[in-house]
Amino acid sequence: MGNRLEGKVAIITGGASGIGEGHALLYAREGAKVVITDIQEELGANVVAAIKGEGGDAIFVRQDVTSEADWANVVKVTVDTYGGITTLVNNAGVANLVGVEEETLEGFNRIVAICQTGVWLGMKACMPELKKSGNGAIVNISSLYGIMGTPSMVSYHGAKGAVRLMTKSAGLEYARQGVRINSVHPGIIKTPLADTLTGDYVAEITAATPMGHMGEPMDIATMSLFLCSDEAKFITANEFVVDGGWGAG
Ligand SMILES: NC(=O)c1ccc[n+]([C@@H]2O[C@H](COP(=O)([O-])OP(=O)(O)OC[C@H]3O[C@@H](n4cnc5c(N)ncnc54)[C@H](O)[C@@H]3O)[C@@H](O)[C@H]2O)c1
């Protein structure tokens, strides 16, 4: 156990699985009190049990990130339980491999609601408490696909690109109000989400990754840990790519 997040209270959305689960485990190991939110209740409870098994402190709150009422509840439960909020990781997300003509309005709106609107709602709902902490930090999990384009993923690229610029806008807005806001952009990471991408897609991306393999959830969580710790006190409104070199080519 370390102490890089000692005294922090961190909300991690989509914390029941994959990259979010990695964040929850790592943040608790570094001393944060962790609020895991997700629509997957059983998996969320399992992560809480794992954290408690290691001597950490965590709770699970069921939340759909697209619901403003759910956000209000998460903030209330967190403040009631831990006395405030210092840290927010907007991580929940879904992906689909659909091109411009194949995409439906329903599908497009779903990706935007979860990946983009959910991030804004999270910043909005948590901001009063983050400001009150005097030393708040937000990490928004975008994607390498929020920076570069690829074919046949139009809604996901749009939402993740929006997260990148919403992060810069919000980071500038709150730069003198004690809240740092940065985005993290993963390349291909071994999680259940990557498993939903069909065909040879993942194999092709892995082959295109200069380091020759997929990343792990902890590769992303360690970047976010730094950004949410006080070690990153002069860093805001910026983007951080963790991709095995893929985006450089
Ligand atoms: N895995 C990758 O290769 C990769 C690459 C770049 C970016 N990302 C991003 O990383 C983040 C985490 O993805 P992951 O790979 O760990 O996937 P994952 O499927 O393992 O985890 C995502 C979690 O988000 C939750 N979630 C989905 N919709 C939700 C909603 N409406 N409200 C609350 N929770 C919801 C899911 O239940 C799940 O537990 C996502 O934002 C994703 O876009 C992943």
The ligand as an SDF file (V2000), in Angstrom:
LIG
                    3D

 44 48  0  0  0  0  0  0  0  0999 V2000
  -10.2890   -0.9750  -23.8320 N   0  0  0  0  0  0  0  0  0  0  0  0
   -9.7780   -0.1500  -24.7250 C   0  0  0  0  0  0  0  0  0  0  0  0
   -9.0630   -0.5650  -25.6250 O   0  0  0  0  0  0  0  0  0  0  0  0
  -10.0370    1.3310  -24.6090 C   0  0  0  0  0  0  0  0  0  0  0  0
   -9.3060    2.1910  -25.4490 C   0  0  0  0  0  0  0  0  0  0  0  0
   -9.5270    3.5540  -25.3650 C   0  0  0  0  0  0  0  0  0  0  0  0
  -10.4540    4.0550  -24.4760 C   0  0  0  0  0  0  0  0  0  0  0  0
  -11.1520    3.2020  -23.6630 N   0  0  0  0  0  0  0  0  0  0  0  0
  -12.1170    3.8040  -22.7440 C   0  0  0  0  0  0  0  0  0  0  0  0
  -11.8680    3.3670  -21.4240 O   0  0  0  0  0  0  0  0  0  0  0  0
  -13.0760    3.4290  -20.6660 C   0  0  0  0  0  0  0  0  0  0  0  0
  -13.2700    2.1160  -19.9360 C   0  0  0  0  0  0  0  0  0  0  0  0
  -13.4550    1.0780  -20.8940 O   0  0  0  0  0  0  0  0  0  0  0  0
  -13.0250   -0.4330  -20.6450 P   0  0  0  0  0  0  0  0  0  0  0  0
  -12.2170   -0.8420  -21.8150 O   0  0  0  0  0  0  0  0  0  0  0  0
  -12.4940   -0.6220  -19.2850 O   0  0  0  0  0  0  0  0  0  0  0  0
  -14.4450   -1.1440  -20.8350 O   0  0  0  0  0  0  0  0  0  0  0  0
  -15.3020   -2.0710  -19.8500 P   0  0  0  0  0  0  0  0  0  0  0  0
  -16.4850   -2.4820  -20.6520 O   0  0  0  0  0  0  0  0  0  0  0  0
  -14.4620   -3.1150  -19.2270 O   0  0  0  0  0  0  0  0  0  0  0  0
  -15.7390   -1.0560  -18.7090 O   0  0  0  0  0  0  0  0  0  0  0  0
  -16.6360   -0.0110  -18.9260 C   0  0  0  0  0  0  0  0  0  0  0  0
  -17.5820    0.0600  -17.7450 C   0  0  0  0  0  0  0  0  0  0  0  0
  -18.4900    1.1420  -17.9730 O   0  0  0  0  0  0  0  0  0  0  0  0
  -19.7540    0.7050  -17.5270 C   0  0  0  0  0  0  0  0  0  0  0  0
  -20.8330    1.4670  -18.1510 N   0  0  0  0  0  0  0  0  0  0  0  0
  -21.2860    1.3740  -19.4230 C   0  0  0  0  0  0  0  0  0  0  0  0
  -22.3270    2.1910  -19.6010 N   0  0  0  0  0  0  0  0  0  0  0  0
  -22.5540    2.8100  -18.4210 C   0  0  0  0  0  0  0  0  0  0  0  0
  -23.4850    3.7650  -17.9800 C   0  0  0  0  0  0  0  0  0  0  0  0
  -24.4490    4.2520  -18.7980 N   0  0  0  0  0  0  0  0  0  0  0  0
  -23.4110    4.2040  -16.7080 N   0  0  0  0  0  0  0  0  0  0  0  0
  -22.4650    3.7210  -15.8590 C   0  0  0  0  0  0  0  0  0  0  0  0
  -21.5470    2.8010  -16.2340 N   0  0  0  0  0  0  0  0  0  0  0  0
  -21.6020    2.3470  -17.4940 C   0  0  0  0  0  0  0  0  0  0  0  0
  -19.8220   -0.7610  -17.8920 C   0  0  0  0  0  0  0  0  0  0  0  0
  -20.8290   -1.4490  -17.1480 O   0  0  0  0  0  0  0  0  0  0  0  0
  -18.4140   -1.2140  -17.5720 C   0  0  0  0  0  0  0  0  0  0  0  0
  -18.3030   -1.7190  -16.2550 O   0  0  0  0  0  0  0  0  0  0  0  0
  -14.1890    3.7480  -21.6700 C   0  0  0  0  0  0  0  0  0  0  0  0
  -14.5060    5.1170  -21.6010 O   0  0  0  0  0  0  0  0  0  0  0  0
  -13.5520    3.4090  -23.0060 C   0  0  0  0  0  0  0  0  0  0  0  0
  -14.1280    4.1210  -24.0710 O   0  0  0  0  0  0  0  0  0  0  0  0
  -10.9740    1.8630  -23.7160 C   0  0  0  0  0  0  0  0  0  0  0  0
  1  2  1  0
  2  3  2  0
  2  4  1  0
  4  5  1  0
  4 44  2  0
  5  6  2  0
  6  7  1  0
  7  8  2  0
  8  9  1  0
  8 44  1  0
  9 10  1  0
  9 42  1  0
 10 11  1  0
 11 12  1  0
 11 40  1  0
 12 13  1  0
 13 14  1  0
 14 15  2  0
 14 16  1  0
 14 17  1  0
 17 18  1  0
 18 19  2  0
 18 20  1  0
 18 21  1  0
 21 22  1  0
 22 23  1  0
 23 24  1  0
 23 38  1  0
 24 25  1  0
 25 26  1  0
 25 36  1  0
 26 27  1  0
 26 35  1  0
 27 28  2  0
 28 29  1  0
 29 30  1  0
 29 35  2  0
 30 31  1  0
 30 32  2  0
 32 33  1  0
 33 34  2  0
 34 35  1  0
 36 37  1  0
 36 38  1  0
 38 39  1  0
 40 41  1  0
 40 42  1  0
 42 43  1  0
M  CHG  2   8   1  16  -1
M  END
$$$$
